[in-house]
Amino acid sequence: MDTTALLQYLGLNPDEVKTLDDLKAKFPTQFVSRAALLDQRSAEFKEILPHVAGRVTGSITSALNRALEEVQLELTPQEREGKKAEELVAYAITKLNGRAGEKDSKLQQLQQQLEKSKDEATRELTAELDKARRRLQETEQLLTSTKTTLEQQRTEYEGKIKSTRLDYVRTDAHGKAIKWRTGIKPVEQAGFFAHLEKNYKLDLDDQGQLVPLTATGERVPSKKTVGAFMTYEEVLEQEGKALGVWEENPHARHQPPAFVAPGAGVPPAAAGGGAPPAGAPRKVAPRVPVTRLR
């Protein structure tokens, strides 16, 4: 493999990476391990997540300001400082309610003027009143839509994090728990994983451990421990043995071939090397049993 091409693919300057120590010094500045990013206690998680959250909050703040501009309102830097996305939405609703109170006061004044006059001014005031009501309703709908979008984005973000973490834990469990049969073919491995995906669902508990469920979402009782539910490792072993992909005897590959005595199962005349008597019918020796290595 061309080392220069590999370094360029990784985004590293080959002229700056000449030794393994150079690579060790440069690599952490460009890449973060997946395991560290999923660990909330890791320094990488604490460093990167605030940047992601900050971008999401910034996007939401921009959307809120656009909505508030419709009613001549805005969030000042002092009002935005130190607030989470959901807190910004709540604060914007409070400001909108205050503006709505002002609108109601103006509407009441217009209503009083209507009661005093029935001339052309009345029709103008009526039109202004209807326009103000429509504007207020549109603004409320816009803010509600923004809040719904925020909640959907947060749910989607949390779902992606959980899905990524579940895939990582599942892959790790496969590497540690599965004991493939000696000589198993890739197509058999693929069939095993397809069987698992069809018949089981996976979830994570509060400790980040895999929880196997049936296709209908129910926990599976353990066959090894009374009063407990099956672990994912138990499911792998049970289904692996049932499908014949599991190594039943992990030491089989190291066993020597079975000893077969010379001439076993061969007639005495043939074993001694002599020819059978003339005119005697020929006999075929029975098949010698051979132990097949697994």
GROMACS elastic network, one bead per residue, 0.5 to 0.9 nm:
[ bonds ]
;  ai    aj funct       b0    kb
    1     4     6  0.89194   500
    1     5     6  0.82594   500
    1     6     6  0.78618   500
    2     5     6  0.54097   500
    2     6     6  0.64036   500
    2     7     6  0.88916   500
    3     6     6  0.50475   500
    3     7     6  0.62170   500
    3     8     6  0.86278   500
    3    14     6  0.82945   500
    4     7     6  0.52339   500
    4     8     6  0.62272   500
    4     9     6  0.86117   500
    4    13     6  0.85348   500
    4    14     6  0.57356   500
    4    15     6  0.89754   500
    5     8     6  0.50939   500
    5     9     6  0.61176   500
    5    10     6  0.86838   500
    5    14     6  0.84904   500
    6     9     6  0.50396   500
    6    10     6  0.63376   500
    6    11     6  0.87628   500
    6    12     6  0.87297   500
    7    10     6  0.50630   500
    7    11     6  0.63277   500
    7    12     6  0.51223   500
    7    13     6  0.66818   500
    7    14     6  0.59940   500
    7    17     6  0.80851   500
    8    12     6  0.54035   500
    8    13     6  0.63898   500
    8    14     6  0.68748   500
    9    12     6  0.74863   500
   10    13     6  0.89422   500
   10    27     6  0.89824   500
   10    30     6  0.85961   500
   11    30     6  0.81217   500
   12    15     6  0.87642   500
   12    16     6  0.77678   500
   12    17     6  0.75037   500
   12    23     6  0.88257   500
   12    26     6  0.77560   500
   12    27     6  0.83262   500
   12    30     6  0.84782   500
   13    16     6  0.53992   500
   13    17     6  0.65374   500
   14    17     6  0.51046   500
   14    18     6  0.68921   500
   15    18     6  0.67417   500
   16    22     6  0.72382   500
   16    23     6  0.87362   500
   16    26     6  0.87454   500
   17    20     6  0.77476   500
   17    21     6  0.83171   500
   17    22     6  0.50061   500
   17    23     6  0.57189   500
   17    26     6  0.77802   500
   18    21     6  0.83041   500
   18    22     6  0.62521   500
   18    23     6  0.76931   500
   19    22     6  0.51324   500
   19    23     6  0.64981   500
   19    24     6  0.87807   500
   20    23     6  0.50179   500
   20    24     6  0.61806   500
   20    25     6  0.86303   500
   21    25     6  0.61934   500
   21    26     6  0.86615   500
   22    25     6  0.51557   500
   22    26     6  0.61947   500
   22    27     6  0.84845   500
   23    26     6  0.51488   500
   23    27     6  0.56961   500
   23    28     6  0.88712   500
   24    27     6  0.54915   500
   24    28     6  0.71241   500
   25    28     6  0.66805   500
   25    29     6  0.76260   500
   26    29     6  0.55542   500
   26    30     6  0.69753   500
   27    30     6  0.54987   500
   27    31     6  0.60337   500
   27    32     6  0.86155   500
   28    31     6  0.53284   500
   28    32     6  0.64927   500
   28    33     6  0.88957   500
   29    32     6  0.81889   500
   32    35     6  0.85784   500
   32    36     6  0.70527   500
   32    37     6  0.69404   500
   32    44     6  0.71211   500
   33    36     6  0.53660   500
   33    37     6  0.64086   500
   33    38     6  0.88795   500
   33    44     6  0.86476   500
   34    37     6  0.51649   500
   34    38     6  0.63596   500
   34    39     6  0.88187   500
   34   168     6  0.83705   500
   35    38     6  0.52937   500
   35    39     6  0.63839   500
   35   165     6  0.86453   500
   35   168     6  0.77771   500
   36    39     6  0.51703   500
   36    40     6  0.80682   500
   36    41     6  0.84919   500
   36    42     6  0.58171   500
   36    43     6  0.78751   500
   36    44     6  0.61868   500
   36    45     6  0.66407   500
   37    40     6  0.73962   500
   37    42     6  0.72196   500
   37    43     6  0.86268   500
   37    44     6  0.58799   500
   37    46     6  0.86628   500
   37    48     6  0.80804   500
   37    49     6  0.86723   500
   38    41     6  0.88539   500
   38    42     6  0.82517   500
   38    45     6  0.68628   500
   38   161     6  0.79954   500
   38   164     6  0.81910   500
   38   165     6  0.63690   500
   38   168     6  0.88791   500
   39    42     6  0.54449   500
   39    43     6  0.88138   500
   39    44     6  0.84215   500
   39    45     6  0.64587   500
   40    43     6  0.82781   500
   40    44     6  0.86289   500
   40    45     6  0.56487   500
   40    46     6  0.69711   500
   41    44     6  0.85997   500
   41    45     6  0.70187   500
   41    46     6  0.73321   500
   42    45     6  0.53637   500
   42    46     6  0.65161   500
   42    47     6  0.87359   500
   43    46     6  0.51562   500
   43    47     6  0.60822   500
   43    48     6  0.86767   500
   44    47     6  0.50733   500
   44    48     6  0.60675   500
   44    49     6  0.83237   500
   45    48     6  0.54365   500
   45    49     6  0.57572   500
   45    50     6  0.86213   500
   46    49     6  0.58697   500
   46    50     6  0.69495   500
   47    50     6  0.65202   500
   47    51     6  0.75724   500
   48    51     6  0.54865   500
   48    52     6  0.66752   500
   48    53     6  0.89168   500
   49    52     6  0.51050   500
   49    53     6  0.60717   500
   49    54     6  0.83816   500
   50    53     6  0.50068   500
   50    54     6  0.58147   500
   50    55     6  0.85611   500
   51    55     6  0.63420   500
   51    56     6  0.88053   500
   52    55     6  0.52791   500
   52    56     6  0.64567   500
   52    57     6  0.87402   500
   53    56     6  0.51128   500
   53    57     6  0.61148   500
   53    58     6  0.84973   500
   53    84     6  0.89941   500
   53    85     6  0.88703   500
   54    57     6  0.50742   500
   54    58     6  0.59908   500
   54    59     6  0.85691   500
   55    59     6  0.61724   500
   55    60     6  0.86286   500
   56    59     6  0.51779   500
   56    60     6  0.62772   500
   56    61     6  0.86253   500
   56    85     6  0.78895   500
   56   153     6  0.88917   500
   57    60     6  0.50923   500
   57    61     6  0.60440   500
   57    62     6  0.86456   500
   57    83     6  0.89932   500
   57    84     6  0.69577   500
   57    85     6  0.51822   500
   57    86     6  0.88974   500
   57    88     6  0.87260   500
   58    61     6  0.50347   500
   58    62     6  0.62640   500
   58    63     6  0.87210   500
   58    85     6  0.84412   500
   59    62     6  0.52509   500
   59    63     6  0.64055   500
   59    64     6  0.87773   500
   60    63     6  0.50942   500
   60    64     6  0.61927   500
   60    65     6  0.86625   500
   60    85     6  0.67917   500
   60    88     6  0.85228   500
   60    89     6  0.85408   500
   60   146     6  0.82661   500
   60   150     6  0.71144   500
   61    64     6  0.50742   500
   61    65     6  0.61663   500
   61    66     6  0.86611   500
   61    75     6  0.81944   500
   61    80     6  0.80686   500
   61    85     6  0.75963   500
   61    88     6  0.73340   500
   61    89     6  0.84475   500
   62    65     6  0.51727   500
   62    66     6  0.62959   500
   62    67     6  0.87214   500
   63    66     6  0.52151   500
   63    67     6  0.63455   500
   63    68     6  0.87365   500
   63   146     6  0.72885   500
   64    67     6  0.50612   500
   64    68     6  0.60847   500
   64    69     6  0.85230   500
   64    74     6  0.81729   500
   64    75     6  0.81750   500
   64    88     6  0.83757   500
   64    89     6  0.74537   500
   64    92     6  0.74368   500
   64   143     6  0.75414   500
   64   146     6  0.71891   500
   65    68     6  0.50201   500
   65    69     6  0.59931   500
   65    70     6  0.88332   500
   65    73     6  0.76649   500
   65    74     6  0.54414   500
   65    75     6  0.64107   500
   65    92     6  0.88874   500
   66    69     6  0.52202   500
   66    70     6  0.69912   500
   66    74     6  0.81749   500
   67    70     6  0.56248   500
   67    71     6  0.77853   500
   67    73     6  0.85553   500
   67    74     6  0.86985   500
   67   139     6  0.72421   500
   67   142     6  0.65403   500
   67   143     6  0.65446   500
   67   146     6  0.81922   500
   68    71     6  0.55427   500
   68    72     6  0.63689   500
   68    74     6  0.55949   500
   68    75     6  0.81562   500
   68    92     6  0.78424   500
   68    96     6  0.77940   500
   68   139     6  0.79051   500
   68   143     6  0.81338   500
   69    73     6  0.51538   500
   69    74     6  0.61131   500
   70    73     6  0.73773   500
   70   135     6  0.87042   500
   70   139     6  0.69784   500
   71    74     6  0.88553   500
   71    96     6  0.82985   500
   71    99     6  0.80958   500
   71   135     6  0.82234   500
   71   136     6  0.81027   500
   71   139     6  0.71566   500
   73    95     6  0.79706   500
   73    96     6  0.79997   500
   73    99     6  0.84782   500
   74    92     6  0.84963   500
   75    78     6  0.80673   500
   75    79     6  0.59346   500
   75    80     6  0.64403   500
   75    88     6  0.87444   500
   75    91     6  0.89613   500
   75    92     6  0.75601   500
   76    79     6  0.51422   500
   76    80     6  0.63420   500
   76    81     6  0.86824   500
   77    80     6  0.51009   500
   77    81     6  0.59976   500
   78    81     6  0.52792   500
   78    82     6  0.87104   500
   79    82     6  0.83934   500
   79    83     6  0.80480   500
   79    88     6  0.84370   500
   79    91     6  0.84793   500
   80    83     6  0.57945   500
   80    84     6  0.85463   500
   80    88     6  0.67575   500
   81    84     6  0.88916   500
   83    86     6  0.80708   500
   83    87     6  0.56705   500
   83    88     6  0.60802   500
   84    87     6  0.51225   500
   84    88     6  0.62510   500
   84    89     6  0.88648   500
   85    88     6  0.51729   500
   85    89     6  0.65353   500
   85    90     6  0.88682   500
   85   150     6  0.80986   500
   86    89     6  0.51933   500
   86    90     6  0.63520   500
   86    91     6  0.86936   500
   86   147     6  0.84066   500
   86   150     6  0.79913   500
   86   151     6  0.85187   500
   87    90     6  0.50755   500
   87    91     6  0.61021   500
   87    92     6  0.85450   500
   88    91     6  0.50656   500
   88    92     6  0.60752   500
   88    93     6  0.86098   500
   89    92     6  0.50707   500
   89    93     6  0.62469   500
   89    94     6  0.87311   500
   89   143     6  0.85258   500
   89   146     6  0.84664   500
   89   147     6  0.66867   500
   89   150     6  0.87986   500
   90    93     6  0.51444   500
   90    94     6  0.63965   500
   90    95     6  0.88911   500
   91    94     6  0.50379   500
   91    95     6  0.64052   500
   91    96     6  0.86584   500
   92    95     6  0.51256   500
   92    96     6  0.61399   500
   92    97     6  0.85845   500
   92   143     6  0.85255   500
   93    97     6  0.60839   500
   93    98     6  0.86200   500
   93   140     6  0.89528   500
   93   143     6  0.76558   500
   94    97     6  0.50954   500
   94    98     6  0.63489   500
   94    99     6  0.87840   500
   95    98     6  0.50578   500
   95    99     6  0.63376   500
   95   100     6  0.85507   500
   96    99     6  0.50091   500
   96   100     6  0.59918   500
   96   101     6  0.85878   500
   96   139     6  0.87082   500
   96   140     6  0.82193   500
   96   143     6  0.89454   500
   97   101     6  0.62257   500
   97   102     6  0.87361   500
   98   101     6  0.51080   500
   98   102     6  0.65538   500
   98   103     6  0.87676   500
   99   102     6  0.50232   500
   99   103     6  0.62247   500
   99   104     6  0.86381   500
  100   104     6  0.61287   500
  100   105     6  0.86358   500
  100   136     6  0.73142   500
  101   104     6  0.50304   500
  101   105     6  0.63013   500
  101   106     6  0.87157   500
  102   105     6  0.51158   500
  102   106     6  0.63415   500
  102   107     6  0.86164   500
  103   106     6  0.50779   500
  103   107     6  0.60577   500
  103   108     6  0.85973   500
  103   132     6  0.77797   500
  103   133     6  0.86772   500
  103   136     6  0.81002   500
  104   108     6  0.61653   500
  104   109     6  0.86828   500
  105   108     6  0.51522   500
  105   109     6  0.64344   500
  105   110     6  0.87914   500
  106   109     6  0.50634   500
  106   110     6  0.62761   500
  106   111     6  0.86053   500
  107   110     6  0.50275   500
  107   111     6  0.61079   500
  107   112     6  0.86553   500
  107   129     6  0.64859   500
  107   132     6  0.79622   500
  107   133     6  0.84937   500
  108   112     6  0.62508   500
  108   113     6  0.87183   500
  109   112     6  0.51355   500
  109   113     6  0.63702   500
  109   114     6  0.87225   500
  110   113     6  0.50978   500
  110   114     6  0.62458   500
  110   115     6  0.88052   500
  110   125     6  0.65183   500
  110   126     6  0.80814   500
  110   128     6  0.85240   500
  110   129     6  0.69456   500
  111   114     6  0.50405   500
  111   115     6  0.64527   500
  111   116     6  0.89625   500
  111   125     6  0.83045   500
  111   126     6  0.84134   500
  111   129     6  0.81071   500
  112   115     6  0.52229   500
  112   116     6  0.66722   500
  113   116     6  0.51874   500
  113   117     6  0.64618   500
  113   121     6  0.89719   500
  113   122     6  0.76583   500
  113   125     6  0.79363   500
  114   117     6  0.54140   500
  114   118     6  0.70406   500
  114   121     6  0.82488   500
  114   122     6  0.54668   500
  114   123     6  0.85057   500
  114   125     6  0.69293   500
  114   126     6  0.74888   500
  115   118     6  0.76546   500
  115   122     6  0.84917   500
  116   122     6  0.85936   500
  117   120     6  0.84548   500
  117   121     6  0.71538   500
  117   122     6  0.58065   500
  118   121     6  0.73764   500
  118   122     6  0.53465   500
  118   123     6  0.78629   500
  119   122     6  0.54087   500
  119   123     6  0.71381   500
  120   123     6  0.53410   500
  120   124     6  0.65423   500
  120   125     6  0.87574   500
  121   124     6  0.50917   500
  121   125     6  0.61006   500
  121   126     6  0.85069   500
  122   125     6  0.51248   500
  122   126     6  0.60763   500
  122   127     6  0.86790   500
  123   127     6  0.62872   500
  123   128     6  0.86719   500
  124   127     6  0.51925   500
  124   128     6  0.62599   500
  124   129     6  0.85911   500
  125   129     6  0.60140   500
  125   130     6  0.86195   500
  126   129     6  0.50513   500
  126   130     6  0.62563   500
  126   131     6  0.85870   500
  127   130     6  0.52075   500
  127   131     6  0.61331   500
  127   132     6  0.86283   500
  128   131     6  0.50521   500
  128   132     6  0.61269   500
  128   133     6  0.86342   500
  129   132     6  0.51920   500
  129   133     6  0.62978   500
  129   134     6  0.87665   500
  130   133     6  0.51496   500
  130   134     6  0.62592   500
  130   135     6  0.86167   500
  131   134     6  0.52186   500
  131   135     6  0.61461   500
  131   136     6  0.86405   500
  132   135     6  0.51005   500
  132   136     6  0.61714   500
  132   137     6  0.86569   500
  133   136     6  0.51888   500
  133   137     6  0.62365   500
  133   138     6  0.86765   500
  134   137     6  0.51152   500
  134   138     6  0.61342   500
  134   139     6  0.86133   500
  135   138     6  0.51826   500
  135   139     6  0.62221   500
  135   140     6  0.87031   500
  136   139     6  0.51961   500
  136   140     6  0.62913   500
  136   141     6  0.87257   500
  137   140     6  0.51801   500
  137   141     6  0.62577   500
  137   142     6  0.86770   500
  138   141     6  0.51108   500
  138   142     6  0.61621   500
  138   143     6  0.87256   500
  139   142     6  0.50454   500
  139   143     6  0.62506   500
  139   144     6  0.86014   500
  140   143     6  0.52554   500
  140   144     6  0.61794   500
  140   145     6  0.86071   500
  141   144     6  0.51107   500
  141   145     6  0.61244   500
  141   146     6  0.86510   500
  142   145     6  0.51126   500
  142   146     6  0.62531   500
  142   147     6  0.87404   500
  143   146     6  0.50217   500
  143   147     6  0.62489   500
  143   148     6  0.86760   500
  144   147     6  0.51244   500
  144   148     6  0.62579   500
  144   149     6  0.86869   500
  145   148     6  0.50921   500
  145   149     6  0.62081   500
  145   150     6  0.86819   500
  146   149     6  0.51064   500
  146   150     6  0.62557   500
  146   151     6  0.87726   500
  147   150     6  0.51196   500
  147   151     6  0.63614   500
  147   152     6  0.87422   500
  148   151     6  0.51840   500
  148   152     6  0.62411   500
  148   153     6  0.86933   500
  149   152     6  0.51059   500
  149   153     6  0.61855   500
  149   154     6  0.86393   500
  150   153     6  0.51715   500
  150   154     6  0.62094   500
  150   155     6  0.86455   500
  151   154     6  0.51452   500
  151   155     6  0.61675   500
  151   156     6  0.85861   500
  152   155     6  0.51306   500
  152   156     6  0.61030   500
  152   157     6  0.85660   500
  153   156     6  0.50694   500
  153   157     6  0.60653   500
  153   158     6  0.86111   500
  154   157     6  0.50949   500
  154   158     6  0.61907   500
  154   159     6  0.85145   500
  155   158     6  0.52368   500
  155   159     6  0.60849   500
  155   160     6  0.86873   500
  156   159     6  0.50260   500
  156   160     6  0.62181   500
  156   161     6  0.87270   500
  157   160     6  0.52256   500
  157   161     6  0.63636   500
  157   162     6  0.87638   500
  158   161     6  0.51820   500
  158   162     6  0.62571   500
  158   163     6  0.86180   500
  159   162     6  0.51725   500
  159   163     6  0.60656   500
  159   164     6  0.85904   500
  160   163     6  0.50462   500
  160   164     6  0.60892   500
  160   165     6  0.85094   500
  161   164     6  0.52547   500
  161   165     6  0.61694   500
  161   166     6  0.85879   500
  162   165     6  0.50932   500
  162   166     6  0.60065   500
  162   167     6  0.86080   500
  162   204     6  0.82353   500
  163   166     6  0.50795   500
  163   167     6  0.61981   500
  163   168     6  0.86608   500
  164   167     6  0.52229   500
  164   168     6  0.63158   500
  164   169     6  0.88001   500
  165   168     6  0.51572   500
  165   169     6  0.62750   500
  165   170     6  0.86080   500
  165   204     6  0.88309   500
  165   208     6  0.84893   500
  166   169     6  0.52070   500
  166   170     6  0.60282   500
  166   171     6  0.85341   500
  166   202     6  0.79909   500
  166   203     6  0.72335   500
  166   204     6  0.67738   500
  166   208     6  0.82916   500
  166   209     6  0.88874   500
  166   210     6  0.76061   500
  167   170     6  0.51447   500
  167   171     6  0.60735   500
  167   172     6  0.85250   500
  168   171     6  0.52639   500
  168   172     6  0.61922   500
  168   173     6  0.86831   500
  169   172     6  0.50824   500
  169   173     6  0.61879   500
  169   174     6  0.87396   500
  169   208     6  0.81767   500
  169   209     6  0.77673   500
  169   210     6  0.73047   500
  170   173     6  0.50504   500
  170   174     6  0.62695   500
  170   175     6  0.87690   500
  170   202     6  0.86488   500
  170   210     6  0.72759   500
  170   232     6  0.87855   500
  171   174     6  0.51203   500
  171   175     6  0.63731   500
  171   176     6  0.88245   500
  172   175     6  0.52421   500
  172   176     6  0.63905   500
  172   177     6  0.86211   500
  173   176     6  0.52263   500
  173   177     6  0.57568   500
  173   178     6  0.78409   500
  173   210     6  0.88205   500
  173   232     6  0.80331   500
  173   233     6  0.73311   500
  174   177     6  0.54811   500
  174   178     6  0.54508   500
  174   233     6  0.83852   500
  174   236     6  0.82382   500
  175   178     6  0.63367   500
  175   179     6  0.89340   500
  176   179     6  0.84747   500
  177   233     6  0.60836   500
  177   236     6  0.75239   500
  177   237     6  0.80282   500
  178   233     6  0.79927   500
  178   236     6  0.67087   500
  178   237     6  0.71764   500
  178   240     6  0.81402   500
  178   246     6  0.76679   500
  179   182     6  0.89677   500
  179   237     6  0.81053   500
  179   240     6  0.84454   500
  179   245     6  0.82407   500
  179   246     6  0.56675   500
  179   247     6  0.57254   500
  179   248     6  0.87381   500
  179   250     6  0.82189   500
  180   183     6  0.83407   500
  180   184     6  0.67314   500
  180   189     6  0.82987   500
  180   240     6  0.82469   500
  180   245     6  0.58606   500
  180   247     6  0.54829   500
  181   184     6  0.55227   500
  181   244     6  0.77747   500
  181   245     6  0.52513   500
  181   248     6  0.73860   500
  181   249     6  0.86991   500
  181   250     6  0.82086   500
  181   294     6  0.87453   500
  182   245     6  0.87198   500
  182   246     6  0.85306   500
  182   247     6  0.65855   500
  182   250     6  0.83736   500
  182   252     6  0.85517   500
  182   253     6  0.73422   500
  182   294     6  0.69834   500
  183   294     6  0.83564   500
  184   187     6  0.84800   500
  184   188     6  0.66629   500
  184   189     6  0.73778   500
  184   245     6  0.69221   500
  185   188     6  0.53480   500
  185   189     6  0.66190   500
  185   190     6  0.89081   500
  186   189     6  0.50358   500
  186   190     6  0.61966   500
  186   191     6  0.85874   500
  187   190     6  0.50515   500
  187   191     6  0.61512   500
  187   192     6  0.86554   500
  188   192     6  0.62089   500
  188   193     6  0.88172   500
  188   245     6  0.72338   500
  189   192     6  0.50792   500
  189   193     6  0.64569   500
  189   194     6  0.86883   500
  189   245     6  0.75163   500
  190   193     6  0.52833   500
  190   194     6  0.61927   500
  190   195     6  0.86455   500
  191   194     6  0.50163   500
  191   195     6  0.61383   500
  191   196     6  0.87259   500
  192   195     6  0.51230   500
  192   196     6  0.64225   500
  192   197     6  0.88111   500
  192   239     6  0.81119   500
  192   240     6  0.72627   500
  192   243     6  0.74478   500
  192   245     6  0.76617   500
  193   196     6  0.50714   500
  193   197     6  0.62286   500
  193   198     6  0.86496   500
  194   197     6  0.51226   500
  194   198     6  0.61813   500
  194   199     6  0.87070   500
  195   198     6  0.52057   500
  195   199     6  0.62265   500
  195   200     6  0.83498   500
  195   239     6  0.85681   500
  196   199     6  0.53549   500
  196   200     6  0.55910   500
  196   201     6  0.82081   500
  196   235     6  0.87631   500
  196   236     6  0.82634   500
  196   239     6  0.79233   500
  197   200     6  0.56184   500
  197   201     6  0.68445   500
  197   215     6  0.88329   500
  198   201     6  0.81155   500
  198   215     6  0.72279   500
  199   213     6  0.86970   500
  199   214     6  0.62876   500
  199   215     6  0.52621   500
  199   216     6  0.89655   500
  200   212     6  0.65283   500
  200   213     6  0.55459   500
  200   215     6  0.50290   500
  200   216     6  0.84387   500
  200   217     6  0.82239   500
  201   211     6  0.83630   500
  201   212     6  0.59538   500
  201   214     6  0.60091   500
  201   215     6  0.59052   500
  201   216     6  0.83261   500
  201   217     6  0.68660   500
  202   210     6  0.64742   500
  202   211     6  0.56315   500
  202   213     6  0.59800   500
  202   214     6  0.86868   500
  202   217     6  0.88983   500
  202   232     6  0.85311   500
  203   208     6  0.89649   500
  203   209     6  0.82079   500
  203   210     6  0.57975   500
  203   211     6  0.50470   500
  203   212     6  0.66487   500
  203   213     6  0.76800   500
  204   207     6  0.76307   500
  204   208     6  0.52677   500
  204   209     6  0.53754   500
  204   211     6  0.56841   500
  204   212     6  0.88213   500
  205   208     6  0.52667   500
  205   209     6  0.55021   500
  205   210     6  0.66926   500
  205   211     6  0.66067   500
  206   209     6  0.74788   500
  210   231     6  0.74221   500
  210   232     6  0.63388   500
  211   219     6  0.78915   500
  211   229     6  0.89353   500
  211   230     6  0.82132   500
  211   231     6  0.66298   500
  211   232     6  0.65535   500
  212   217     6  0.87800   500
  212   218     6  0.85244   500
  212   219     6  0.66545   500
  212   220     6  0.70587   500
  212   229     6  0.88249   500
  212   230     6  0.72193   500
  212   231     6  0.66262   500
  212   232     6  0.56168   500
  212   235     6  0.77086   500
  213   216     6  0.75412   500
  213   217     6  0.51775   500
  213   218     6  0.51166   500
  213   220     6  0.61492   500
  214   217     6  0.51075   500
  214   218     6  0.51875   500
  214   219     6  0.64608   500
  214   220     6  0.67159   500
  215   218     6  0.75447   500
  219   229     6  0.66327   500
  219   230     6  0.78008   500
  220   228     6  0.88271   500
  220   229     6  0.55268   500
  220   230     6  0.55962   500
  220   231     6  0.85640   500
  221   225     6  0.85503   500
  221   226     6  0.82300   500
  221   227     6  0.75271   500
  221   228     6  0.61406   500
  221   230     6  0.55311   500
  222   225     6  0.55670   500
  222   226     6  0.67589   500
  222   227     6  0.75216   500
  222   228     6  0.55598   500
  222   231     6  0.75943   500
  222   234     6  0.79579   500
  223   226     6  0.71400   500
  223   228     6  0.85932   500
  223   229     6  0.82985   500
  223   230     6  0.73072   500
  223   234     6  0.86808   500
  224   228     6  0.85214   500
  224   230     6  0.81308   500
  224   234     6  0.85390   500
  225   228     6  0.56830   500
  225   229     6  0.77470   500
  225   230     6  0.82557   500
  226   229     6  0.84096   500
  230   233     6  0.80362   500
  230   234     6  0.59716   500
  230   235     6  0.67684   500
  231   234     6  0.52389   500
  231   235     6  0.65381   500
  231   236     6  0.88772   500
  232   235     6  0.50093   500
  232   236     6  0.62688   500
  232   237     6  0.87547   500
  233   236     6  0.51088   500
  233   237     6  0.63347   500
  233   238     6  0.86398   500
  234   237     6  0.52027   500
  234   238     6  0.60251   500
  234   239     6  0.85237   500
  235   238     6  0.51452   500
  235   239     6  0.60003   500
  235   240     6  0.81425   500
  236   239     6  0.54800   500
  236   240     6  0.57427   500
  236   241     6  0.84798   500
  237   240     6  0.50419   500
  237   241     6  0.61009   500
  237   242     6  0.85029   500
  237   246     6  0.71853   500
  238   241     6  0.54884   500
  238   242     6  0.62464   500
  238   243     6  0.87854   500
  238   246     6  0.89995   500
  239   243     6  0.60985   500
  239   244     6  0.84554   500
  239   245     6  0.86775   500
  239   246     6  0.86056   500
  240   243     6  0.53005   500
  240   244     6  0.60544   500
  240   245     6  0.52399   500
  240   247     6  0.86542   500
  241   245     6  0.62286   500
  241   246     6  0.50491   500
  241   247     6  0.79089   500
  241   248     6  0.75313   500
  242   245     6  0.79620   500
  242   246     6  0.83267   500
  243   246     6  0.77652   500
  244   247     6  0.81551   500
  244   248     6  0.87090   500
  245   248     6  0.88872   500
  246   249     6  0.89357   500
  247   250     6  0.56410   500
  247   252     6  0.87955   500
  248   252     6  0.86861   500
  249   252     6  0.54595   500
  249   253     6  0.84994   500
  249   294     6  0.87898   500
  250   253     6  0.72458   500
  250   254     6  0.86930   500
  251   254     6  0.55032   500
  251   255     6  0.67726   500
  252   255     6  0.53998   500
  252   256     6  0.89003   500
  252   293     6  0.72643   500
  252   294     6  0.61201   500
  253   256     6  0.85193   500
  253   293     6  0.72941   500
  253   294     6  0.65589   500
  255   258     6  0.87608   500
  255   293     6  0.80379   500
  256   259     6  0.87533   500
  256   293     6  0.86294   500
  257   290     6  0.89027   500
  257   291     6  0.70481   500
  257   292     6  0.80320   500
  257   293     6  0.71603   500
  258   290     6  0.74876   500
  258   291     6  0.60036   500
  258   292     6  0.86724   500
  259   291     6  0.89761   500
  260   263     6  0.86579   500
  260   264     6  0.70401   500
  260   288     6  0.85623   500
  260   289     6  0.85862   500
  260   290     6  0.79183   500
  261   264     6  0.55004   500
  262   265     6  0.89658   500
  262   266     6  0.89097   500
  262   271     6  0.82671   500
  263   266     6  0.52225   500
  263   267     6  0.79859   500
  263   268     6  0.82958   500
  263   270     6  0.81991   500
  263   271     6  0.53582   500
  263   272     6  0.86735   500
  264   267     6  0.85853   500
  264   271     6  0.84546   500
  264   288     6  0.71921   500
  265   285     6  0.63855   500
  265   286     6  0.60466   500
  265   287     6  0.73499   500
  265   288     6  0.61893   500
  266   269     6  0.83099   500
  266   270     6  0.63878   500
  266   271     6  0.59850   500
  266   284     6  0.85773   500
  266   285     6  0.53136   500
  266   286     6  0.72602   500
  266   288     6  0.86323   500
  267   270     6  0.54468   500
  267   271     6  0.61351   500
  267   272     6  0.87032   500
  267   283     6  0.84124   500
  267   284     6  0.87681   500
  267   285     6  0.66564   500
  268   272     6  0.59958   500
  268   273     6  0.85140   500
  268   274     6  0.87250   500
  269   272     6  0.52862   500
  269   273     6  0.63268   500
  269   274     6  0.53574   500
  269   275     6  0.63782   500
  269   276     6  0.61085   500
  270   273     6  0.51507   500
  270   274     6  0.60691   500
  270   275     6  0.68222   500
  270   276     6  0.76571   500
  271   274     6  0.77893   500
  272   275     6  0.88164   500
  275   278     6  0.84638   500
  276   279     6  0.84796   500
  276   280     6  0.66644   500
  276   281     6  0.86117   500
  276   282     6  0.79625   500
  277   280     6  0.55551   500
  277   281     6  0.88911   500
  278   281     6  0.87027   500
  279   282     6  0.88715   500
  284   287     6  0.88961   500
  285   288     6  0.83997   500
